[in-house]
Amino acid sequence: MNSQLTRWRSCYNVAGRRCQNMTVLLASAQRSPTEGDDAFTDVIVHINARVVSAARVRRKVNGWLTMEAGDRLLAGEPELMLGERLIWRVPIRWTSPTQGVLARMELAILVDAASGDFAPGSPTSQEIEDHVATLARSLRSAA
């Protein structure tokens, strides 16, 4: 199995509702047995699942960030990760009222797509605050 993420933009339609753009991340894919190199990967995906909407997940993460980690942090665009479970991965953005987005962090909040609950593997509020402090120091030293 290949452990790298495969990313593509997709459009989905749930129960006849309007189509919504989303990013889908495939957690693993199996290499084609006919190819000897890493040039091609076979991907077959069919999912029939009811998931919490990306908009609702983003609102939930924004609320948690504001209450637990700081009011200058915003949730980015959620990405649906396909793996053993469906997980929304929501990147964190550090913002400034005068300059907009200061940094797109490597950190992301994970949310179970079926239940809407926070999933294991998300950074704690302290880890997020520590990362922001490191970014702030690097911005000050660069100025």
Secondary structure, DSSP 8 states (H G I E B T S, - for coil): -B-S-EEEEEEE-STT---EEEEEEES-BEE-TT-SSSS-EE-----------HHHHHHHHHHHIIIII-TTEEE---EEEESSSEEEEEEEEEEETTTEEEEEEEEEEEEETTT--B-TT---HHHHHHHHHHHHHHHHHH-
